[in-house]
């Protein structure tokens, strides 16, 4: 069975003027990232939609969200996350 994990990541603009890290602007922009594990393969495919999607890494090991998923397999029995190692 094919398994897909969807993450929606909001855009922000931080460090506005003299507010440094205390002032930011929330934007109504998102990137949607889909990680798909296909049966019989030991890889995860990455699809990205949204502003700047063509500039973001589509290789799991090079994607920041993929890096964030890597520590999870040791604490999870999920086959989807075990493939992320």
RAQUI-V502476 format. One record per backbone hydrogen bond with DSSP energy under -1.0 kcal/mol. CO is the residue of the C=O (numbers start at 1). NH is the residue of the N-H. Records with the same first field share a line. If there is no record, write none. Layout:
CO: NH + NH
//
This chain:
3: 37
5: 35
7: 33
9: 31
11: 27
13: 25
16: 19
19: 22
23: 16
25: 13
29: 11
31: 9
32: 49
33: 7
34: 47
35: 5
36: 45
37: 3
38: 41
45: 36
47: 34
49: 32
50: 53
52: 55
53: 56
59: 62
63: 67
64: 68
65: 69
66: 70
69: 72
72: 75
73: 76
78: 82
79: 83
81: 84
82: 85
//
